[in-house]
């Protein structure tokens, strides 16, 4: 027979019961039963009920992909790069301090606004102004957290997440021959 270690008693008559449990261990089976007495003194006891606590998420999220792809060339200067995470992120931790578009040369941060999809797995970086032509940029991510509070694996090695914008196109007009 299972051992029941906690109980709550009240003299107030109620039609439903609840009890908050704290300090439970993840991925563990727990048993409970409900014992109740009505206004006439009749006592009823439920069967043994079982629940299993969820496994704690201790896995750090990663950047699983990006657009433009690493080493992409000829990228439009109007591009809005994206970063895709391996799991849902805490939207409060995805911001201009944790997800950045940077110039490859000099590491300066490009001013941008950010949006996140409903699943909180894709961040779109929308530069405030067009990017410069024939220029290398890279995506930089560190410090953002998933819903369980695990910090993303740093994505800061610029040589493996860079892209180059297209060369400026010039149209020459022939005005006479």
C-alpha positions as CSV (number, residue, x, y, z in Angstrom):
1,X,0.0,0.0,0.0
2,X,1.4,3.4,-0.9
3,X,2.4,5.8,1.8
4,X,0.6,9.2,1.8
5,X,2.8,11.9,3.3
6,X,0.8,15.1,3.1
7,X,-2.8,16.0,3.9
8,X,-4.9,19.1,4.1
9,X,-7.9,19.3,6.5
10,X,-10.6,21.9,6.6
11,X,-13.9,22.1,8.4
12,X,-15.5,24.1,5.6
13,X,-17.9,22.1,3.4
14,X,-16.7,22.3,-0.3
15,X,-17.7,20.7,-3.5
16,X,-14.2,20.4,-4.9
17,X,-10.7,19.8,-3.6
18,X,-7.3,21.1,-4.5
19,X,-3.9,21.0,-3.0
20,X,-0.6,22.7,-4.2
21,X,2.4,20.4,-4.2
22,X,6.0,21.7,-4.1
23,X,9.4,20.1,-4.0
24,X,8.4,17.3,-6.4
25,X,11.2,15.5,-8.3
26,X,11.1,15.4,-12.1
27,X,10.2,12.2,-13.8
28,X,8.9,10.6,-10.6
29,X,5.6,8.7,-10.0
30,X,3.4,10.0,-7.2
31,X,0.3,8.5,-5.6
32,X,-2.7,10.4,-4.1
33,X,-6.1,9.8,-2.8
34,X,-8.9,12.0,-1.6
35,X,-10.8,11.4,1.6
36,X,-13.9,13.5,2.2
37,X,-16.7,13.7,4.8
38,X,-20.1,15.2,4.0
39,X,-22.3,17.3,6.3
40,X,-24.0,14.0,7.6
41,X,-20.7,12.5,8.6
42,X,-20.5,10.0,5.7
43,X,-16.8,9.5,4.7
44,X,-15.7,8.5,1.2
45,X,-12.2,7.7,0.0
46,X,-11.0,7.7,-3.6
47,X,-9.0,4.9,-5.2
48,X,-5.3,5.3,-5.4
49,X,-4.5,7.8,-8.2
50,X,-1.2,8.1,-9.9
51,X,0.6,10.9,-11.7
52,X,4.2,11.3,-13.1
53,X,5.9,14.6,-13.0
54,X,7.4,15.9,-16.3
55,X,11.1,15.5,-17.1
56,X,12.9,18.7,-16.4
57,X,14.3,20.5,-19.5
58,X,18.0,20.9,-18.9
59,X,19.0,21.0,-22.6
60,X,20.4,24.3,-23.9
61,X,18.8,25.5,-27.0
62,X,20.9,26.0,-30.2
63,X,20.7,28.0,-33.3
64,X,19.6,25.3,-35.8
65,X,19.7,27.5,-39.0
66,X,20.0,30.9,-40.3
67,X,19.1,32.9,-43.5
68,X,21.0,34.0,-45.4
69,X,23.0,30.8,-45.2
70,X,26.6,30.8,-44.2
71,X,28.9,32.0,-47.0
72,X,26.0,33.3,-49.1
73,X,27.0,35.9,-51.6
74,X,24.9,38.3,-53.7
75,X,22.5,38.8,-50.8
76,X,20.0,41.7,-51.3
77,X,20.8,44.8,-49.3
78,X,17.1,44.8,-48.2
79,X,17.4,41.3,-46.6
80,X,15.8,40.7,-43.2
81,X,18.0,37.8,-41.8
82,X,16.4,35.1,-39.6
83,X,17.7,32.9,-36.9
84,X,16.0,29.6,-36.1
85,X,16.3,28.1,-32.7
86,X,16.0,24.3,-31.8
87,X,13.2,25.0,-29.4
88,X,10.8,27.7,-28.2
89,X,12.5,30.7,-26.6
90,X,11.6,33.0,-23.8
91,X,10.6,36.1,-25.9
92,X,11.7,38.4,-23.0
93,X,15.3,37.2,-23.5
94,X,15.5,37.6,-27.3
95,X,16.4,41.3,-27.9
96,X,19.0,43.6,-29.2
97,X,21.5,42.5,-26.6
98,X,21.2,38.8,-27.3
99,X,20.5,38.5,-31.1
100,X,22.4,40.8,-33.4
101,X,23.3,41.4,-37.0
102,X,26.9,42.6,-37.1
103,X,29.4,43.9,-39.7
104,X,32.1,41.3,-40.3
105,X,34.8,43.9,-40.3
106,X,34.8,45.7,-37.0
107,X,32.0,43.8,-35.3
108,X,29.7,46.8,-35.1
109,X,26.0,46.1,-34.5
110,X,23.5,46.9,-37.3
111,X,20.5,48.9,-35.9
112,X,17.5,46.7,-36.4
113,X,14.0,45.8,-35.1
114,X,13.2,42.2,-34.1
115,X,10.1,40.0,-34.4
116,X,9.5,36.4,-33.4
117,X,7.1,33.9,-34.9
118,X,4.2,32.6,-32.8
119,X,6.0,29.3,-32.0
120,X,8.9,31.5,-30.6
121,X,11.5,29.5,-32.6
122,X,12.3,32.0,-35.5
123,X,13.6,35.6,-35.0
124,X,13.6,38.0,-37.9
125,X,16.0,40.8,-37.8
126,X,14.8,43.8,-39.8
127,X,17.6,46.4,-40.3
128,X,16.5,50.0,-39.9
129,X,18.3,50.9,-43.2
130,X,19.4,49.0,-46.2
131,X,22.7,47.1,-45.7
132,X,25.8,48.3,-47.6
133,X,26.6,46.8,-51.0
134,X,29.5,44.3,-51.3
135,X,29.8,44.0,-47.5
136,X,30.1,41.0,-45.2
137,X,27.8,40.6,-42.3
138,X,27.2,37.9,-39.7
139,X,24.6,36.8,-37.2
140,X,25.5,36.7,-33.5
141,X,23.5,35.1,-30.7
142,X,24.3,34.7,-27.0
143,X,22.5,35.0,-23.7
144,X,18.9,34.2,-25.0
145,X,17.0,31.6,-23.0
146,X,14.4,28.9,-23.7
147,X,11.1,28.7,-21.8
148,X,12.8,26.5,-19.1
149,X,15.6,29.1,-18.5
150,X,18.4,27.3,-20.3
151,X,20.8,29.7,-22.0
152,X,21.3,29.2,-25.8
153,X,24.7,27.7,-26.9
154,X,26.7,30.7,-28.1
155,X,26.5,31.4,-31.8
156,X,29.3,33.9,-32.1
157,X,31.9,32.4,-34.5
158,X,31.5,34.9,-37.3
159,X,33.5,32.8,-39.8
160,X,30.7,30.1,-39.8
161,X,27.7,32.4,-40.0
162,X,28.5,35.2,-42.4
163,X,27.1,36.4,-45.7
164,X,27.9,39.1,-48.3
165,X,25.6,41.6,-49.9
166,X,25.3,42.1,-53.6
167,X,27.6,44.5,-55.5
168,X,26.0,47.8,-56.4
169,X,24.5,47.7,-59.8
170,X,25.1,50.6,-62.1
171,X,23.1,51.3,-65.2
172,X,24.9,53.3,-67.9
173,X,22.9,55.1,-70.4
174,X,24.3,55.8,-73.9
175,X,23.3,59.3,-74.8
176,X,24.8,59.5,-78.3
177,X,26.9,57.7,-80.8
